[in-house]
């Protein structure tokens, strides 16, 4: 656990608390200590509800809460879930109250994606992307309110999106749910006083992680689930989900009205002085407060920040693999995040790492490489007879998954599909398990290389972070046009940079290869100068930093 953390906000006697915690300032630790304090305020049989936005964030918070409370007190007094999981639980318990079958199959993203593709397949890529965005926006807007199915249809008629209307009518006819349906039905149920009262009696405190990512709908669900002790922790400078419905400005205004002026954390327990110089310089462009390292002397040579430019994406990829190899040679326990704004920009890098068999690596967009999912599949196969088939594997794995956790259920199904392909290659589930890389250690981030995108990596940290592709069209994304959208893109860059502990490296390439195999030129990102200005090392100097340095001490 973080040492020396300034914990005054965790012990604040307020029953409504708002804390602004920039990256690395101990947000998760603060929530854990807040939970310890709030245990004493609970009535008999009450629990603390901790709400997050993803399974990885849930895993991180669960680990920290277990560490602070101990396994027994944690199991007895705390529920940690993401918003969709919480909503699914509410629907399973009370759906019949509003005419929703609580046994409706939980949603999968592929279901909606397949429905949308029926109206976009065959179109040129530009018109296809535009139509896809219009359909998804119409559906999301209609379902971001506490509407019943008939009212959703009416809202879609008013939107003028006939394609979205057809998709919704098909969904209703099939009796299935999409992800947005979980939140709107939970919101509808919690507006019934008798239902809300049950949750308010059950939960004596609520902890909400990353308040800046809340939609107004999610905020209402959190507030309606618990009226006693409410704690909201987050950072407006990490608000990167407006496209998914987050309303950071409106949410913060409501929370300031409810909680009063926020407590502000300004000491980083994550990053070296070199990393913080880069982070602070970018944050200043967003009017952010500067952060200081808790113990600058603890970082070998003050950490590292480097920027390098390459002739091609392939040269960039090869250099990143070589530099990651040097890091792992120097410190086999190191964690390295290779983070891009979008997955397409990582293609040559993923391919280069696929050939670097000596490096332990995870691709976060592959379900079969998720730590907990691999552990679940391996354990299930080892419990089964050697001649068990995939039907038995499916049953054994899925019985260990919380049926109300839609995101985890979908991820597990995707992993089983990928595992089945491996079984076809190897012959049996037992042989396929032998091909899987079992995770080392208990932490959420294993040693080695992690290949991911910015939104997936939010809330995570790595000893070293590489941010490739600091070019126009990628950072900022080419769909960002308005001032608000560009501000969010700059926040995305800030999120990527601030994942780094000891060192951060930004790179770009003069040319890339299109999906069709054709080379094309790139332009440097409008923020290349902003980010690289505080990166004193170049490609060669960062390698010198590695070869001349001792293993970095943990701060």
BELSULUR-V97891 format. One record per residue. N is the residue number from 0. RES is the residue in one small letter. D_LAST is the distance of its C-alpha to the last C-alpha in whole Angstrom. Layout:
# BELSULUR-V97891
n->N res->RES d_last->D_LAST
n->N res->RES d_last->D_LAST
This chain:
# BELSULUR-V97891
n->0 res->x d_last->11
n->1 res->x d_last->9
n->2 res->x d_last->9
n->3 res->x d_last->10
n->4 res->x d_last->12
n->5 res->x d_last->15
n->6 res->x d_last->18
n->7 res->x d_last->21
n->8 res->x d_last->22
n->9 res->x d_last->22
n->10 res->x d_last->24
n->11 res->x d_last->26
n->12 res->x d_last->30
n->13 res->x d_last->31
n->14 res->x d_last->33
n->15 res->x d_last->32
n->16 res->x d_last->28
n->17 res->x d_last->27
n->18 res->x d_last->23
n->19 res->x d_last->22
n->20 res->x d_last->19
n->21 res->x d_last->18
n->22 res->x d_last->15
n->23 res->x d_last->12
n->24 res->x d_last->13
n->25 res->x d_last->13
n->26 res->x d_last->16
n->27 res->x d_last->17
n->28 res->x d_last->15
n->29 res->x d_last->18
n->30 res->x d_last->20
n->31 res->x d_last->20
n->32 res->x d_last->20
n->33 res->x d_last->23
n->34 res->x d_last->25
n->35 res->x d_last->24
n->36 res->x d_last->26
n->37 res->x d_last->29
n->38 res->x d_last->30
n->39 res->x d_last->32
n->40 res->x d_last->34
n->41 res->x d_last->35
n->42 res->x d_last->39
n->43 res->x d_last->40
n->44 res->x d_last->39
n->45 res->x d_last->37
n->46 res->x d_last->34
n->47 res->x d_last->31
n->48 res->x d_last->31
n->49 res->x d_last->28
n->50 res->x d_last->28
n->51 res->x d_last->27
n->52 res->x d_last->28
n->53 res->x d_last->27
n->54 res->x d_last->27
n->55 res->x d_last->23
n->56 res->x d_last->22
n->57 res->x d_last->24
n->58 res->x d_last->23
n->59 res->x d_last->19
n->60 res->x d_last->21
n->61 res->x d_last->23
n->62 res->x d_last->20
n->63 res->x d_last->18
n->64 res->x d_last->21
n->65 res->x d_last->22
n->66 res->x d_last->19
n->67 res->x d_last->20
n->68 res->x d_last->23
n->69 res->x d_last->24
n->70 res->x d_last->26
n->71 res->x d_last->30
n->72 res->x d_last->29
n->73 res->x d_last->27
n->74 res->x d_last->30
n->75 res->x d_last->33
n->76 res->x d_last->31
n->77 res->x d_last->29
n->78 res->x d_last->31
n->79 res->x d_last->28
n->80 res->x d_last->30
n->81 res->x d_last->30
n->82 res->x d_last->33
n->83 res->x d_last->35
n->84 res->x d_last->35
n->85 res->x d_last->36
n->86 res->x d_last->39
n->87 res->x d_last->40
n->88 res->x d_last->40
n->89 res->x d_last->42
n->90 res->x d_last->44
n->91 res->x d_last->45
n->92 res->x d_last->46
n->93 res->x d_last->48
n->94 res->x d_last->49
n->95 res->x d_last->52
n->96 res->x d_last->52
n->97 res->x d_last->52
n->98 res->x d_last->54
n->99 res->x d_last->51
n->100 res->x d_last->51
n->101 res->x d_last->48
n->102 res->x d_last->49
n->103 res->x d_last->48
n->104 res->x d_last->46
n->105 res->x d_last->43
n->106 res->x d_last->42
n->107 res->x d_last->41
n->108 res->x d_last->40
n->109 res->x d_last->42
n->110 res->x d_last->45
n->111 res->x d_last->45
n->112 res->x d_last->44
n->113 res->x d_last->47
n->114 res->x d_last->49
n->115 res->x d_last->48
n->116 res->x d_last->49
n->117 res->x d_last->52
n->118 res->x d_last->53
n->119 res->x d_last->51
n->120 res->x d_last->52
n->121 res->x d_last->54
n->122 res->x d_last->53
n->123 res->x d_last->52
n->124 res->x d_last->48
n->125 res->x d_last->48
n->126 res->x d_last->50
n->127 res->x d_last->49
n->128 res->x d_last->45
n->129 res->x d_last->47
n->130 res->x d_last->49
n->131 res->x d_last->46
n->132 res->x d_last->44
n->133 res->x d_last->47
n->134 res->x d_last->48
n->135 res->x d_last->44
n->136 res->x d_last->44
n->137 res->x d_last->47
n->138 res->x d_last->46
n->139 res->x d_last->43
n->140 res->x d_last->45
n->141 res->x d_last->48
n->142 res->x d_last->45
n->143 res->x d_last->43
n->144 res->x d_last->45
n->145 res->x d_last->47
n->146 res->x d_last->50
n->147 res->x d_last->52
n->148 res->x d_last->53
n->149 res->x d_last->56
n->150 res->x d_last->54
n->151 res->x d_last->52
n->152 res->x d_last->55
n->153 res->x d_last->56
n->154 res->x d_last->53
n->155 res->x d_last->53
n->156 res->x d_last->57
n->157 res->x d_last->56
n->158 res->x d_last->53
n->159 res->x d_last->56
n->160 res->x d_last->54
n->161 res->x d_last->56
n->162 res->x d_last->54
n->163 res->x d_last->51
n->164 res->x d_last->54
n->165 res->x d_last->55
n->166 res->x d_last->52
n->167 res->x d_last->52
n->168 res->x d_last->55
n->169 res->x d_last->55
n->170 res->x d_last->52
n->171 res->x d_last->54
n->172 res->x d_last->57
n->173 res->x d_last->54
n->174 res->x d_last->53
n->175 res->x d_last->49
n->176 res->x d_last->46
n->177 res->x d_last->44
n->178 res->x d_last->40
n->179 res->x d_last->41
n->180 res->x d_last->44
n->181 res->x d_last->42
n->182 res->x d_last->40
n->183 res->x d_last->44
n->184 res->x d_last->45
n->185 res->x d_last->43
n->186 res->x d_last->43
n->187 res->x d_last->47
n->188 res->x d_last->46
n->189 res->x d_last->44
n->190 res->x d_last->47
n->191 res->x d_last->49
n->192 res->x d_last->49
n->193 res->x d_last->49
n->194 res->x d_last->47
n->195 res->x d_last->44
n->196 res->x d_last->45
n->197 res->x d_last->44
n->198 res->x d_last->41
n->199 res->x d_last->40
n->200 res->x d_last->42
n->201 res->x d_last->39
n->202 res->x d_last->36
n->203 res->x d_last->35
n->204 res->x d_last->32
n->205 res->x d_last->31
n->206 res->x d_last->27
n->207 res->x d_last->27
n->208 res->x d_last->24
n->209 res->x d_last->24
n->210 res->x d_last->27
n->211 res->x d_last->28
n->212 res->x d_last->29
n->213 res->x d_last->32
n->214 res->x d_last->35
n->215 res->x d_last->38
n->216 res->x d_last->39
n->217 res->x d_last->36
n->218 res->x d_last->35
n->219 res->x d_last->39
n->220 res->x d_last->38
n->221 res->x d_last->35
n->222 res->x d_last->37
n->223 res->x d_last->40
n->224 res->x d_last->38
n->225 res->x d_last->37
n->226 res->x d_last->38
n->227 res->x d_last->36
n->228 res->x d_last->33
n->229 res->x d_last->31
n->230 res->x d_last->28
n->231 res->x d_last->27
n->232 res->x d_last->23
n->233 res->x d_last->23
n->234 res->x d_last->23
n->235 res->x d_last->26
n->236 res->x d_last->24
n->237 res->x d_last->23
n->238 res->x d_last->27
n->239 res->x d_last->28
n->240 res->x d_last->31
n->241 res->x d_last->34
n->242 res->x d_last->36
n->243 res->x d_last->35
n->244 res->x d_last->37
n->245 res->x d_last->34
n->246 res->x d_last->35
n->247 res->x d_last->32
n->248 res->x d_last->34
n->249 res->x d_last->36
n->250 res->x d_last->34
n->251 res->x d_last->32
n->252 res->x d_last->35
n->253 res->x d_last->36
n->254 res->x d_last->33
n->255 res->x d_last->33
n->256 res->x d_last->37
n->257 res->x d_last->36
n->258 res->x d_last->33
n->259 res->x d_last->33
n->260 res->x d_last->31
n->261 res->x d_last->27
n->262 res->x d_last->24
n->263 res->x d_last->22
n->264 res->x d_last->18
n->265 res->x d_last->16
n->266 res->x d_last->13
n->267 res->x d_last->10
n->268 res->x d_last->7
n->269 res->x d_last->8
n->270 res->x d_last->9
n->271 res->x d_last->9
n->272 res->x d_last->12
n->273 res->x d_last->14
n->274 res->x d_last->14
n->275 res->x d_last->14
n->276 res->x d_last->17
n->277 res->x d_last->19
n->278 res->x d_last->18
n->279 res->x d_last->19
n->280 res->x d_last->22
n->281 res->x d_last->23
n->282 res->x d_last->23
n->283 res->x d_last->25
n->284 res->x d_last->28
n->285 res->x d_last->28
n->286 res->x d_last->28
n->287 res->x d_last->24
n->288 res->x d_last->22
n->289 res->x d_last->19
n->290 res->x d_last->16
n->291 res->x d_last->13
n->292 res->x d_last->10
n->293 res->x d_last->8
n->294 res->x d_last->7
n->295 res->x d_last->9
n->296 res->x d_last->9
n->297 res->x d_last->6
n->298 res->x d_last->7
n->299 res->x d_last->10
n->300 res->x d_last->13
n->301 res->x d_last->11
n->302 res->x d_last->11
n->303 res->x d_last->15
n->304 res->x d_last->17
n->305 res->x d_last->21
n->306 res->x d_last->24
n->307 res->x d_last->27
n->308 res->x d_last->31
n->309 res->x d_last->33
n->310 res->x d_last->37
n->311 res->x d_last->36
n->312 res->x d_last->34
n->313 res->x d_last->35
n->314 res->x d_last->34
n->315 res->x d_last->30
n->316 res->x d_last->30
n->317 res->x d_last->31
n->318 res->x d_last->28
n->319 res->x d_last->25
n->320 res->x d_last->26
n->321 res->x d_last->26
n->322 res->x d_last->23
n->323 res->x d_last->21
n->324 res->x d_last->23
n->325 res->x d_last->22
n->326 res->x d_last->18
n->327 res->x d_last->19
n->328 res->x d_last->21
n->329 res->x d_last->18
n->330 res->x d_last->15
n->331 res->x d_last->18
n->332 res->x d_last->15
n->333 res->x d_last->14
n->334 res->x d_last->15
n->335 res->x d_last->17
n->336 res->x d_last->19
n->337 res->x d_last->22
n->338 res->x d_last->23
n->339 res->x d_last->26
n->340 res->x d_last->28
n->341 res->x d_last->31
n->342 res->x d_last->32
n->343 res->x d_last->35
n->344 res->x d_last->32
n->345 res->x d_last->30
n->346 res->x d_last->34
n->347 res->x d_last->34
n->348 res->x d_last->30
n->349 res->x d_last->31
n->350 res->x d_last->34
n->351 res->x d_last->32
n->352 res->x d_last->29
n->353 res->x d_last->32
n->354 res->x d_last->33
n->355 res->x d_last->30
n->356 res->x d_last->31
n->357 res->x d_last->28
n->358 res->x d_last->25
n->359 res->x d_last->24
n->360 res->x d_last->24
n->361 res->x d_last->25
n->362 res->x d_last->27
n->363 res->x d_last->27
n->364 res->x d_last->30
n->365 res->x d_last->32
n->366 res->x d_last->32
n->367 res->x d_last->32
n->368 res->x d_last->29
n->369 res->x d_last->27
n->370 res->x d_last->25
n->371 res->x d_last->27
n->372 res->x d_last->31
n->373 res->x d_last->31
n->374 res->x d_last->30
n->375 res->x d_last->33
n->376 res->x d_last->35
n->377 res->x d_last->35
n->378 res->x d_last->35
n->379 res->x d_last->38
n->380 res->x d_last->40
n->381 res->x d_last->39
n->382 res->x d_last->41
n->383 res->x d_last->44
n->384 res->x d_last->47
n->385 res->x d_last->46
n->386 res->x d_last->49
n->387 res->x d_last->48
n->388 res->x d_last->48
n->389 res->x d_last->46
n->390 res->x d_last->48
n->391 res->x d_last->46
n->392 res->x d_last->43
n->393 res->x d_last->43
n->394 res->x d_last->44
n->395 res->x d_last->42
n->396 res->x d_last->39
n->397 res->x d_last->40
n->398 res->x d_last->41
n->399 res->x d_last->37
n->400 res->x d_last->36
n->401 res->x d_last->36
n->402 res->x d_last->40
n->403 res->x d_last->39
n->404 res->x d_last->35
n->405 res->x d_last->37
n->406 res->x d_last->34
n->407 res->x d_last->33
n->408 res->x d_last->37
n->409 res->x d_last->37
n->410 res->x d_last->34
n->411 res->x d_last->35
n->412 res->x d_last->39
n->413 res->x d_last->38
n->414 res->x d_last->36
n->415 res->x d_last->39
n->416 res->x d_last->41
n->417 res->x d_last->39
n->418 res->x d_last->39
n->419 res->x d_last->43
n->420 res->x d_last->43
n->421 res->x d_last->41
n->422 res->x d_last->43
n->423 res->x d_last->46
n->424 res->x d_last->45
n->425 res->x d_last->44
n->426 res->x d_last->47
n->427 res->x d_last->46
n->428 res->x d_last->43
n->429 res->x d_last->42
n->430 res->x d_last->42
n->431 res->x d_last->40
n->432 res->x d_last->37
n->433 res->x d_last->37
n->434 res->x d_last->36
n->435 res->x d_last->33
n->436 res->x d_last->29
n->437 res->x d_last->28
n->438 res->x d_last->24
n->439 res->x d_last->22
n->440 res->x d_last->20
n->441 res->x d_last->20
n->442 res->x d_last->17
n->443 res->x d_last->19
n->444 res->x d_last->17
n->445 res->x d_last->18
n->446 res->x d_last->17
n->447 res->x d_last->19
n->448 res->x d_last->21
n->449 res->x d_last->22
n->450 res->x d_last->25
n->451 res->x d_last->25
n->452 res->x d_last->26
n->453 res->x d_last->25
n->454 res->x d_last->26
n->455 res->x d_last->25
n->456 res->x d_last->21
n->457 res->x d_last->21
n->458 res->x d_last->18
n->459 res->x d_last->17
n->460 res->x d_last->13
n->461 res->x d_last->13
n->462 res->x d_last->11
n->463 res->x d_last->14
n->464 res->x d_last->17
n->465 res->x d_last->20
n->466 res->x d_last->23
n->467 res->x d_last->26
n->468 res->x d_last->30
n->469 res->x d_last->29
n->470 res->x d_last->33
n->471 res->x d_last->35
n->472 res->x d_last->37
n->473 res->x d_last->33
n->474 res->x d_last->31
n->475 res->x d_last->33
n->476 res->x d_last->35
n->477 res->x d_last->38
n->478 res->x d_last->39
n->479 res->x d_last->37
n->480 res->x d_last->40
n->481 res->x d_last->40
n->482 res->x d_last->38
n->483 res->x d_last->36
n->484 res->x d_last->36
n->485 res->x d_last->34
n->486 res->x d_last->32
n->487 res->x d_last->31
n->488 res->x d_last->30
n->489 res->x d_last->28
n->490 res->x d_last->26
n->491 res->x d_last->26
n->492 res->x d_last->24
n->493 res->x d_last->22
n->494 res->x d_last->21
n->495 res->x d_last->20
n->496 res->x d_last->18
n->497 res->x d_last->16
n->498 res->x d_last->15
n->499 res->x d_last->13
n->500 res->x d_last->9
n->501 res->x d_last->10
n->502 res->x d_last->13
n->503 res->x d_last->16
n->504 res->x d_last->20
n->505 res->x d_last->23
n->506 res->x d_last->27
n->507 res->x d_last->30
n->508 res->x d_last->33
n->509 res->x d_last->37
n->510 res->x d_last->39
n->511 res->x d_last->38
n->512 res->x d_last->41
n->513 res->x d_last->42
n->514 res->x d_last->43
n->515 res->x d_last->46
n->516 res->x d_last->45
n->517 res->x d_last->46
n->518 res->x d_last->44
n->519 res->x d_last->43
n->520 res->x d_last->41
n->521 res->x d_last->39
n->522 res->x d_last->38
n->523 res->x d_last->34
n->524 res->x d_last->33
n->525 res->x d_last->34
n->526 res->x d_last->30
n->527 res->x d_last->29
n->528 res->x d_last->29
n->529 res->x d_last->27
n->530 res->x d_last->24
n->531 res->x d_last->25
n->532 res->x d_last->25
n->533 res->x d_last->22
n->534 res->x d_last->21
n->535 res->x d_last->22
n->536 res->x d_last->22
n->537 res->x d_last->25
n->538 res->x d_last->26
n->539 res->x d_last->26
n->540 res->x d_last->24
n->541 res->x d_last->21
n->542 res->x d_last->22
n->543 res->x d_last->22
n->544 res->x d_last->19
n->545 res->x d_last->18
n->546 res->x d_last->21
n->547 res->x d_last->20
n->548 res->x d_last->16
n->549 res->x d_last->15
n->550 res->x d_last->12
n->551 res->x d_last->9
n->552 res->x d_last->6
n->553 res->x d_last->4
n->554 res->x d_last->0
